[in-house]
Amino acid sequence: MTQTKARVALSLPGGGLSGALYQVGALAALHDGLEGIEEYAVYVGHAGGSVVAASLAGGISAERLYRALLDPADPFFPLERRHVLAPDIGEWQRMLKTGYLALRHALPRLDPRKSGPQPLGAKERLLEELDRLEDSVPAGLFTLAKFERVISDYFVRREIPNVFFEMPRQLRIIAYDLDSGERAVFGGPGRDHVPVSLACSASCALPLFFSPVRIGERHYIDGGLCSMTHFDVARSAKADFTIVVNPRVPVTTRGEAVPTGYGLGTSVRDKGALWVLNQSRRIASQAMLDREMADPPEGMGVLLLSPHPEDGVLFLRNNRSFEARRSVLEHAYRSTRARLTAWLDRHAEFATRIGLRAK
């Protein structure tokens, strides 16, 4: 049988902190269980997956990340919750200023002595004028400025280039332009001048939670809005095989106890509005992924590594807890090793043809 070494791309969709933990565990298992991939043709990341992709493209091994995240005393990657959930003071100040201006415009119209006869009643006019305040709602609750600085410092300390054209391997970070709706592929032609840490921040800017990230004169948001795989980016790097490590699956409780801050629940609903929103994004992301997996680019092989829906209960735990993080890392490693063995058994001929084999 003729063996042709494949050009393999790595695609890392977002999934928050717990998703990044899953990816690191899965990638460590890939390294330990699969031969034939010294490095990837291109590293494609968005949202939480962007930082993992940048680390790997910059020369940090998955095993080193895995060891660091397993050891709470290891300062290798010192990201903390306060670096991510930093209130966007500027947006709250904008809310107060523009809210005041909106009320100044509204009050004269509510005074019949100044506005004259009105076709609407007083209550209807009040509701209509209150609509002005919608535009004063903050563009995001939190800013990613601290997050960007921490990632930039991490790159410096670990000798990871913070510019795309100095990366030892091809890296592409995905975000979307807020004011045009167009996809931005940072690291690609015309967009390789942007600091990698800033591109990662832009890709992580989940609407409502995080304010859009400004780069130059444009504002950018979450890179996972329209695609989970970005197969075309892998194809542009002449990849003929893509490994997708997707941590974002809908949580299936099926009678499992749901951990909450006040005891055990029985439904995702018991975790409140933020987790209802989280689950809705997981459902939408899964539907998007299913469509993309059903129709990959012609001639491209794909290996999808993703948690089983029943494994989703792991992600319901508070990821500030070291034990919760360790559970995700170790489960991702074990389950990926088992899944990889099964995949190689089912696709032995194809794997051999492109130069992949079990260690």
C-alpha positions in Angstrom: 0.0 0.0 0.0 1.3 3.4 -1.0 1.8 5.7 2.1 1.6 9.4 1.7 2.3 11.6 4.7 -0.7 13.8 5.3 -0.7 17.5 5.9 -2.7 17.6 9.1 -4.4 20.7 10.4 -5.6 21.2 14.0 -8.8 23.0 14.6 -9.6 24.1 18.2 -13.1 25.7 18.7 -14.0 27.6 21.8 -15.6 26.3 24.9 -14.4 28.6 27.7 -11.9 27.6 30.4 -13.3 24.1 30.9 -13.3 23.7 27.1 -9.6 24.7 26.9 -8.9 22.1 29.7 -10.6 19.4 27.7 -8.6 20.3 24.6 -5.3 20.2 26.5 -6.2 16.8 27.9 -7.2 15.5 24.5 -4.1 16.8 22.8 -1.9 15.2 25.4 -3.6 11.9 24.7 -3.1 12.4 20.9 0.6 13.0 21.5 0.9 9.9 23.6 -1.3 7.6 21.4 -0.6 8.6 17.8 2.5 8.6 15.6 2.9 10.4 12.4 2.3 14.0 13.4 5.4 15.9 14.3 3.6 19.2 13.8 0.5 20.5 12.2 0.3 22.3 8.8 -1.8 25.0 10.5 -3.2 25.7 13.9 -6.7 27.2 13.8 -8.3 28.4 17.0 -11.2 30.6 18.1 -12.4 31.8 21.4 -10.9 29.7 24.3 -9.2 27.4 21.7 -7.2 30.4 20.4 -4.9 30.5 23.4 -4.3 26.8 23.2 -3.6 27.0 19.5 -1.2 29.9 19.9 0.7 28.1 22.7 1.1 25.0 20.5 2.1 27.0 17.4 4.6 28.9 19.5 6.4 25.8 20.5 4.8 24.7 23.8 3.9 21.0 23.8 0.5 19.7 24.8 2.2 17.5 27.5 3.8 20.6 29.1 0.4 22.4 29.2 -1.2 19.2 30.6 1.4 18.9 33.4 1.1 22.6 34.3 -2.7 22.5 34.5 -2.6 19.4 36.6 -0.4 21.0 39.2 -1.9 24.0 41.1 1.6 25.0 42.3 2.9 25.2 38.7 3.1 28.9 37.6 3.6 28.1 34.0 0.2 29.6 32.9 -1.0 31.9 35.7 -4.4 32.9 34.3 -6.9 33.6 37.1 -10.6 34.4 37.1 -10.0 38.1 37.9 -8.1 38.5 34.7 -11.2 37.4 32.7 -14.0 38.8 34.7 -12.8 42.4 34.9 -15.7 44.9 34.8 -15.6 47.2 31.8 -15.6 50.5 33.7 -15.6 52.5 30.4 -18.8 50.9 29.2 -20.5 51.5 32.5 -19.5 55.2 32.4 -20.8 55.3 28.8 -24.1 53.9 30.1 -24.4 56.7 32.6 -23.5 59.5 30.2 -25.6 58.3 27.3 -28.5 57.4 29.6 -28.5 60.9 31.0 -28.5 62.4 27.4 -31.4 60.0 26.4 -33.4 61.2 29.4 -32.7 64.8 28.5 -34.2 64.2 25.1 -37.1 62.2 26.5 -38.4 64.5 29.3 -39.6 67.4 27.1 -41.7 65.0 25.1 -43.3 63.7 28.2 -44.4 67.2 29.3 -47.6 68.1 27.4 -47.0 71.8 28.1 -43.8 71.6 25.9 -44.7 68.9 23.4 -48.2 70.0 22.5 -51.0 67.5 21.6 -49.8 63.9 21.3 -51.5 61.0 19.5 -50.4 58.6 22.2 -51.4 58.5 25.8 -49.0 59.3 28.7 -48.2 55.7 29.4 -47.5 54.9 25.8 -45.3 57.9 25.4 -43.4 57.0 28.5 -42.7 53.5 27.2 -41.7 54.8 23.8 -39.2 57.2 25.3 -37.8 54.6 27.6 -36.8 52.7 24.5 -34.1 55.3 24.1 -32.3 53.7 27.0 -31.8 50.5 25.1 -28.8 52.1 23.3 -27.2 53.0 26.6 -26.9 49.4 27.8 -23.2 48.4 28.1 -21.7 46.8 25.0 -20.3 44.2 27.4 -20.3 43.5 31.1 -16.5 42.7 31.2 -13.4 43.9 29.4 -10.7 41.5 28.1 -8.0 44.1 28.4 -6.5 42.4 31.5 -6.8 39.0 29.8 -4.9 40.3 26.8 -2.1 41.6 29.1 -1.8 38.3 30.9 -1.6 36.4 27.6 1.0 38.8 26.3 3.1 38.4 29.5 2.7 34.6 29.2 4.0 34.7 25.7 7.0 36.8 26.7 7.9 34.5 29.7 7.5 31.3 27.6 9.3 32.8 24.6 6.3 32.5 22.3 6.3 35.2 19.6 3.5 37.7 19.9 3.4 38.4 16.2 2.1 36.0 13.6 4.9 36.2 11.1 7.5 35.2 13.8 5.5 32.1 14.9 7.5 28.9 14.1 4.3 27.3 12.8 1.3 28.6 10.9 -1.3 30.0 13.3 -4.8 31.4 12.4 -7.1 33.0 14.9 -10.7 33.6 14.0 -13.0 36.6 15.0 -15.8 38.5 13.4 -15.9 42.2 12.5 -18.8 43.7 14.5 -19.6 46.4 12.0 -19.5 44.4 8.8 -20.2 40.8 9.9 -17.2 39.6 8.0 -14.9 36.9 9.3 -11.4 38.0 10.2 -8.6 35.4 9.9 -5.8 36.8 12.0 -2.4 35.5 10.8 -3.6 35.3 7.2 -2.7 37.7 4.4 -3.2 41.3 5.5 -3.8 40.4 9.1 -0.5 39.1 10.3 0.6 42.4 11.8 -1.8 42.2 14.8 -0.4 41.0 18.1 -1.4 37.4 18.7 -2.5 38.1 22.3 -4.9 40.8 20.9 -6.3 38.5 18.2 -6.9 35.9 21.0 -8.8 38.5 23.0 -10.9 39.5 20.0 -11.8 35.9 19.3 -12.9 35.4 23.0 -15.2 38.5 23.0 -18.5 36.6 23.6 -21.3 39.1 23.1 -23.1 40.5 26.2 -20.4 39.1 28.5 -17.4 40.8 27.0 -17.1 44.1 25.2 -16.0 43.9 21.6 -12.2 44.2 21.2 -10.9 47.1 19.2 -8.1 46.4 16.8 -7.1 49.5 14.7 -10.3 51.2 13.8 -12.5 48.0 13.9 -14.3 46.1 16.6 -14.3 42.3 16.8 -16.3 39.6 18.6 -16.4 35.8 19.2 -14.8 33.7 16.4 -17.3 30.8 16.8 -20.5 32.6 15.6 -20.7 31.0 12.2 -18.4 28.0 12.1 -17.0 25.5 14.5 -14.3 24.0 12.2 -13.3 26.7 9.7 -12.3 23.9 7.3 -11.6 26.4 4.5 -8.8 27.9 6.6 -7.2 24.4 6.9 -7.7 23.8 3.2 -6.0 27.1 2.4 -2.9 25.7 4.2 -3.1 22.7 1.8 -4.2 20.4 4.6 -5.8 17.1 3.6 -6.7 15.9 7.1 -8.0 17.9 10.0 -8.3 17.0 13.6 -11.1 18.9 15.3 -11.0 19.0 19.2 -14.5 20.3 20.0 -15.3 20.7 23.8 -18.6 22.4 23.3 -21.4 19.8 23.4 -24.9 20.1 24.9 -25.1 18.9 28.5 -27.3 15.8 28.9 -28.1 15.2 32.5 -30.3 12.1 32.1 -31.1 11.8 35.8 -27.6 12.9 36.9 -27.4 15.3 39.8 -26.7 18.9 38.7 -24.3 20.7 41.0 -25.4 24.2 41.9 -24.2 26.8 44.4 -27.0 25.9 46.8 -27.1 22.1 46.5 -27.9 19.5 43.9 -30.5 20.1 41.2 -32.1 18.0 38.5 -32.0 20.3 35.5 -29.7 22.8 33.8 -32.4 25.3 34.6 -31.5 24.9 38.3 -28.2 26.7 37.5 -29.9 29.9 36.4 -30.0 32.2 33.4 -26.3 32.1 32.6 -26.2 28.3 32.3 -29.5 28.3 30.3 -27.7 30.7 27.9 -24.6 28.5 27.9 -26.7 25.5 27.1 -28.5 27.3 24.3 -25.1 28.1 22.8 -24.0 24.5 23.1 -27.1 23.4 21.3 -26.6 25.9 18.5 -22.9 25.0 18.2 -23.6 21.3 18.0 -26.1 21.8 15.2 -23.5 23.9 13.3 -20.8 21.3 13.9 -23.1 18.5 12.7 -23.7 20.4 9.4 -20.0 21.0 8.9 -19.0 17.4 9.7 -21.7 16.1 7.2 -20.1 18.1 4.4 -16.4 18.6 4.8 -14.3 19.9 1.9 -13.9 17.3 -0.9 -11.0 15.0 -0.3 -10.4 16.1 3.3 -10.4 13.5 6.1 -11.6 14.6 9.5 -11.1 13.2 13.0 -13.5 14.7 15.5 -12.6 14.5 19.2 -15.5 15.7 21.4 -17.0 14.7 24.8 -20.0 12.5 24.9 -23.2 14.4 25.8 -23.3 12.5 29.1 -19.8 13.7 29.9 -21.2 17.3 29.9 -22.0 17.1 33.6 -18.3 17.5 34.2 -18.5 21.0 32.7 -21.3 21.9 35.2 -19.0 22.0 38.1 -17.3 25.2 39.2 -14.1 25.5 37.2 -12.5 27.6 39.9 -12.2 24.3 41.8 -8.9 22.6 41.2 -10.6 19.2 41.5 -13.1 20.2 38.8 -10.3 21.2 36.5 -8.4 18.0 37.2 -11.5 15.9 36.5 -11.9 17.6 33.0 -8.2 17.2 32.1 -8.0 13.5 33.2 -11.3 12.5 31.7 -10.4 14.2 28.4 -7.1 12.3 28.3 -8.6 8.9 29.1 -11.6 9.2 26.9 -9.5 10.4 24.0 -7.0 7.6 24.3 -9.9 5.1 24.1 -11.6 6.9 21.2 -8.3 7.1 19.3 -7.8 3.4 19.6 -11.3 2.8 18.3 -10.8 5.2 15.4 -7.6 3.6 14.3 -9.2 0.2 14.4 -12.1 1.4 12.2 -10.0 3.4 9.8 -6.8 1.3 9.8 -6.4 1.4 6.0 -7.0 5.1 5.7 -4.7 5.9 8.7 -1.9 3.8 7.2 -2.3 5.5 3.9 -1.7 8.9 5.3 1.0 7.8 7.7 -0.8 7.7 11.1 -0.5 4.8 13.5 -0.8 3.9 17.1 2.3 4.3 19.3 
